[in-house]
Amino acid sequence: MARKQTFLAAGWSESWKESYAKLSAEHQSACDVAMVTLIKQNLSSGLRVKPIQPAKYYLEARINSGDRIVFRIEAGKIFFVDVVKHDNLSQYGKRPKHH
């Protein structure tokens, strides 16, 4: 019998939706696979999940060699913040001011 799968509740920011819409179909497909993997909490899948320095408020997950998912997990919910190029991750290195 398969082990019980735990799915996180998920939410998406407006920034996420805008960035995702700009991805090519191929990149959207890779992003979809990564999102489902994160929602299912299968973090050993090669996504290289790690905190974004220096504040470690957000986490990053690798979609491919250039693109990263920016997200947070809090109180059993995953919140997808943005999809960015690896070189643009530093904008998420600090805790947002409204928290």
N, CA, C and O of each residue as an XYZ file, in Angstrom:
396
protein
N       0.833     -1.173      0.000
C       0.000      0.000      0.000
C       0.885      1.247      0.000
O       1.861      1.321      0.747
N       0.549      2.205     -0.822
C       1.333      3.438     -0.921
C       1.180      4.251      0.353
O       0.149      4.211      1.025
N       2.240      4.990      0.665
C       2.156      5.823      1.861
C       1.208      6.985      1.609
O       1.022      7.423      0.474
N       0.617      7.470      2.683
C      -0.327      8.580      2.565
C       0.415      9.833      2.113
O       1.440     10.196      2.688
N      -0.101     10.484      1.093
C       0.526     11.687      0.553
C      -0.052     12.923      1.228
O      -1.270     13.072      1.316
N       0.807     13.798      1.699
C       0.365     15.038      2.319
C       0.555     16.177      1.328
O       1.652     16.393      0.812
N      -0.514     16.892      1.073
C      -0.453     18.040      0.174
C      -0.577     19.310      0.990
O      -1.427     19.406      1.875
N       0.270     20.286      0.695
C       0.132     21.593      1.329
C      -0.966     22.378      0.629
O      -1.147     22.246     -0.582
N      -1.697     23.190      1.373
C      -2.588     24.167      0.743
C      -1.678     25.151      0.021
O      -0.552     25.383      0.460
N      -2.147     25.730     -1.074
C      -1.283     26.605     -1.870
C      -1.968     27.914     -2.211
O      -3.189     27.986     -2.352
N      -1.147     28.947     -2.341
C      -1.613     30.252     -2.778
C      -0.573     30.862     -3.707
O       0.600     30.492     -3.670
N      -1.011     31.792     -4.534
C      -0.132     32.417     -5.518
C      -0.269     33.935     -5.465
O      -1.384     34.452     -5.408
N       0.853     34.654     -5.482
C       0.837     36.117     -5.485
C       0.567     36.635     -6.900
O       0.668     35.893     -7.877
N       0.227     37.906     -6.988
C       0.050     38.540     -8.304
C       1.373     38.552     -9.071
O       1.385     38.355    -10.286
N       2.482     38.782     -8.371
C       3.808     38.750     -9.017
C       4.061     37.392     -9.650
O       4.575     37.294    -10.764
N       3.686     36.336     -8.913
C       3.847     34.975     -9.436
C       3.071     34.823    -10.736
O       3.611     34.361    -11.742
N       1.801     35.215    -10.709
C       0.933     35.035    -11.877
C       1.471     35.781    -13.089
O       1.427     35.270    -14.208
N       1.976     36.982    -12.867
C       2.544     37.780    -13.971
C       3.813     37.139    -14.513
O       3.981     37.017    -15.726
N       4.706     36.730    -13.620
C       5.963     36.110    -14.050
C       5.718     34.786    -14.764
O       6.342     34.494    -15.784
N       4.806     33.992    -14.220
C       4.482     32.693    -14.813
C       3.936     32.868    -16.233
O       4.302     32.118    -17.137
N       3.066     33.855    -16.425
C       2.456     34.094    -17.738
C       3.499     34.454    -18.797
O       3.276     34.230    -19.987
N       4.623     35.005    -18.375
C       5.687     35.406    -19.310
C       6.619     34.260    -19.682
O       7.415     34.391    -20.612
N       6.531     33.141    -18.970
C       7.381     31.989    -19.274
C       6.932     31.322    -20.567
O       5.755     31.360    -20.923
N       7.885     30.712    -21.262
C       7.535     29.919    -22.445
C       6.732     28.701    -21.996
O       6.738     28.358    -20.814
N       6.051     28.055    -22.917
C       5.266     26.856    -22.596
C       6.166     25.789    -21.971
O       5.760     25.107    -21.030
N       7.365     25.649    -22.483
C       8.311     24.656    -21.967
C       8.683     24.981    -20.514
O       8.732     24.089    -19.668
N       8.943     26.251    -20.233
C       9.299     26.651    -18.879
C       8.099     26.563    -17.935
O       8.259     26.216    -16.764
N       6.900     26.873    -18.434
C       5.700     26.720    -17.609
C       5.516     25.257    -17.214
O       5.172     24.956    -16.072
N       5.747     24.354    -18.159
C       5.610     22.928    -17.879
C       6.600     22.486    -16.798
O       6.231     21.749    -15.883
N       7.847     22.931    -16.899
C       8.855     22.592    -15.893
C       8.479     23.205    -14.547
O       8.682     22.588    -13.501
N       7.938     24.406    -14.575
C       7.502     25.081    -13.358
C       6.330     24.327    -12.720
O       6.273     24.188    -11.498
N       5.406     23.847    -13.540
C       4.259     23.079    -13.037
C       4.727     21.837    -12.280
O       4.227     21.533    -11.196
N       5.683     21.131    -12.857
C       6.212     19.927    -12.216
C       6.843     20.291    -10.874
O       6.630     19.602     -9.877
N       7.616     21.367    -10.850
C       8.264     21.801     -9.611
C       7.228     22.209     -8.573
O       7.376     21.881     -7.396
N       6.173     22.926     -8.992
C       5.126     23.348     -8.050
C       4.443     22.151     -7.404
O       4.266     22.119     -6.186
N       4.062     21.173     -8.206
C       3.384     19.993     -7.663
C       4.321     19.250     -6.714
O       3.891     18.763     -5.668
N       5.582     19.165     -7.072
C       6.564     18.517     -6.203
C       6.641     19.223     -4.856
O       6.696     18.571     -3.813
N       6.644     20.560     -4.874
C       6.690     21.327     -3.618
C       5.402     21.156     -2.820
O       5.450     20.989     -1.602
N       4.260     21.196     -3.488
C       2.965     21.030     -2.815
C       2.890     19.656     -2.143
O       2.319     19.517     -1.061
N       3.469     18.649     -2.791
C       3.478     17.296     -2.239
C       4.605     17.103     -1.218
O       4.736     16.030     -0.628
N       5.413     18.140     -1.013
C       6.522     18.131     -0.058
C       7.557     17.058     -0.371
O       8.137     16.460      0.535
N       7.782     16.822     -1.641
C       8.795     15.860     -2.078
C      10.097     16.625     -2.321
O      10.518     16.805     -3.464
N      10.724     17.069     -1.239
C      11.853     17.982     -1.365
C      13.171     17.301     -1.719
O      14.193     17.976     -1.838
N      13.171     15.995     -1.889
C      14.399     15.296     -2.263
C      14.491     15.107     -3.775
O      15.236     14.251     -4.253
N      13.741     15.900     -4.520
C      13.575     15.651     -5.946
C      14.554     16.387     -6.853
O      14.351     16.407     -8.067
N      15.597     16.989     -6.315
C      16.540     17.700     -7.169
C      16.184     19.156     -7.380
O      16.799     19.828     -8.209
N      15.204     19.657     -6.648
C      14.827     21.071     -6.768
C      15.819     21.989     -6.053
O      15.793     23.208     -6.229
N      16.689     21.388     -5.250
C      17.706     22.142     -4.510
C      17.089     23.272     -3.695
O      17.521     24.421     -3.784
N      16.092     22.942     -2.913
C      15.405     23.926     -2.075
C      16.361     24.439     -1.009
O      17.012     23.663     -0.309
N      16.433     25.763     -0.901
C      17.268     26.369      0.139
C      16.785     27.781      0.422
O      16.130     28.404     -0.414
N      17.118     28.287      1.624
C      16.718     29.651      1.962
C      17.500     30.665      1.140
O      18.655     30.434      0.782
N      16.860     31.788      0.846
C      17.525     32.867      0.121
C      18.216     33.764      1.145
O      17.579     34.266      2.071
N      19.497     33.959      0.975
C      20.315     34.762      1.892
C      20.073     36.253      1.651
O      19.689     36.596      0.532
N      20.264     37.160      2.600
C      20.726     36.857      3.945
C      19.601     36.607      4.941
O      19.844     35.958      5.958
N      18.389     37.084      4.702
C      17.335     37.027      5.720
C      16.736     35.628      5.886
O      16.202     35.306      6.948
N      16.822     34.795      4.842
C      16.265     33.441      4.861
C      14.751     33.436      5.092
O      14.199     32.457      5.594
N      14.087     34.527      4.726
C      12.627     34.624      4.873
C      11.937     33.817      3.774
O      10.945     33.132      4.020
N      12.476     33.910      2.566
C      11.945     33.166      1.429
C      12.833     31.972      1.123
O      14.011     31.943      1.481
N      12.246     30.992      0.457
C      12.993     29.830     -0.028
C      13.030     29.879     -1.544
O      12.182     30.503     -2.181
N      14.020     29.216     -2.108
C      14.090     29.081     -3.558
C      14.083     27.607     -3.917
O      14.575     26.761     -3.170
N      13.512     27.321     -5.080
C      13.568     25.978     -5.639
C      13.987     26.103     -7.095
O      13.538     27.003     -7.805
N      14.835     25.213     -7.526
C      15.387     25.256     -8.873
C      14.401     24.636     -9.859
O      13.956     23.502     -9.676
N      14.062     25.391    -10.909
C      13.231     24.838    -11.992
C      14.150     24.257    -13.060
O      13.957     23.131    -13.519
N      15.147     25.039    -13.447
C      16.131     24.636    -14.450
C      17.401     25.429    -14.177
O      17.533     26.017    -13.103
N      18.324     25.459    -15.105
C      19.605     26.115    -14.822
C      19.463     27.613    -14.581
O      20.313     28.203    -13.915
N      18.418     28.242    -15.102
C      18.307     29.689    -14.957
C      17.158     30.185    -14.106
O      17.241     31.278    -13.547
N      16.086     29.414    -13.991
C      14.875     29.902    -13.331
C      14.692     29.314    -11.935
O      15.027     28.157    -11.676
N      14.149     30.147    -11.042
C      13.907     29.725     -9.668
C      12.491     30.094     -9.244
O      11.956     31.125     -9.653
N      11.896     29.244     -8.425
C      10.625     29.549     -7.768
C      10.965     30.156     -6.417
O      11.772     29.607     -5.667
N      10.347     31.293     -6.108
C      10.489     31.915     -4.794
C       9.198     31.614     -4.036
O       8.104     31.873     -4.538
N       9.327     31.059     -2.809
C       8.133     30.660     -2.063
C       8.387     30.705     -0.563
O       9.521     30.854     -0.108
N       7.300     30.572      0.191
C       7.351     30.434      1.648
C       6.413     29.313      2.057
O       5.397     29.070      1.405
N       6.756     28.640      3.127
C       5.849     27.662      3.725
C       5.586     28.137      5.147
O       6.513     28.334      5.933
N       4.323     28.316      5.461
C       3.951     28.812      6.782
C       2.605     28.223      7.171
O       1.656     28.258      6.387
N       2.523     27.690      8.364
C       1.272     27.148      8.912
C       0.601     26.159      7.953
O      -0.610     26.215      7.740
N       1.399     25.257      7.381
C       0.848     24.218      6.523
C       0.419     24.675      5.143
O      -0.282     23.950      4.437
N       0.835     25.881      4.751
C       0.463     26.410      3.432
C       1.719     26.863      2.705
O       2.616     27.463      3.298
N       1.768     26.567      1.410
C       2.858     27.058      0.575
C       2.335     28.252     -0.208
O       1.252     28.204     -0.792
N       3.112     29.313     -0.213
C       2.721     30.521     -0.927
C       3.781     30.791     -1.982
O       4.936     31.074     -1.663
N       3.374     30.699     -3.242
C       4.278     30.931     -4.363
C       4.361     32.434     -4.602
O       3.367     33.074     -4.945
N       5.563     32.991     -4.417
C       5.771     34.439     -4.451
C       6.130     34.933     -5.843
O       5.581     35.934     -6.305
N       7.058     34.234     -6.528
C       7.508     34.706     -7.834
C       8.264     33.598     -8.549
O       8.662     32.600     -7.947
N       8.450     33.799     -9.848
C       9.350     32.976    -10.654
C      10.363     33.954    -11.219
O       9.992     34.882    -11.937
N      11.637     33.759    -10.904
C      12.658     34.715    -11.317
C      13.868     33.996    -11.897
O      14.065     32.800    -11.685
N      14.663     34.748    -12.626
C      15.963     34.258    -13.077
C      16.864     34.133    -11.854
O      16.751     34.911    -10.908
N      17.744     33.165    -11.881
C      18.657     32.956    -10.758
C      19.383     34.245    -10.382
O      19.577     34.524     -9.199
N      19.782     35.028    -11.374
C      20.523     36.266    -11.123
C      19.688     37.321    -10.400
O      20.249     38.274     -9.859
N      18.365     37.175    -10.378
C      17.491     38.163     -9.748
C      17.010     37.737     -8.362
O      16.142     38.390     -7.781
N      17.555     36.668     -7.837
C      17.119     36.172     -6.527
C      17.386     37.152     -5.393
O      16.660     37.154     -4.400
N      18.410     37.981     -5.522
C      18.803     38.859     -4.413
C      17.687     39.805     -3.985
O      17.673     40.258     -2.841
N      16.746     40.112     -4.890
C      15.636     40.984     -4.501
C      14.753     40.341     -3.427
O      13.970     41.035     -2.779
N      14.869     39.036     -3.234
C      14.110     38.334     -2.204
C      14.976     37.946     -1.012
O      14.581     37.101     -0.209
N      16.144     38.549     -0.891
C      17.053     38.254      0.202
C      16.690     38.927      1.505
O      17.274     38.629      2.547
N      15.728     39.835      1.456
C      15.329     40.563      2.662
C      13.882     40.267      3.001
O      13.076     39.967      2.121
N      13.562     40.353      4.269
C      12.200     40.184      4.755
C      11.372     41.382      4.282
O      11.844     42.516      4.362
N      10.155     41.157      3.794
C       9.333     42.298      3.359
C       8.982     43.213      4.523
O       8.860     42.763      5.662
N       8.821     44.495      4.232
C       8.591     45.478      5.287
C       7.239     45.327      5.975
O       7.104     45.712      7.136
N       6.233     44.779      5.293
C       4.898     44.687      5.878
C       4.748     43.536      6.880
O       3.665     43.344      7.433
N       5.813     42.774      7.122
C       5.732     41.673      8.104
C       6.335     42.067      9.406
O       6.355     41.270     10.343
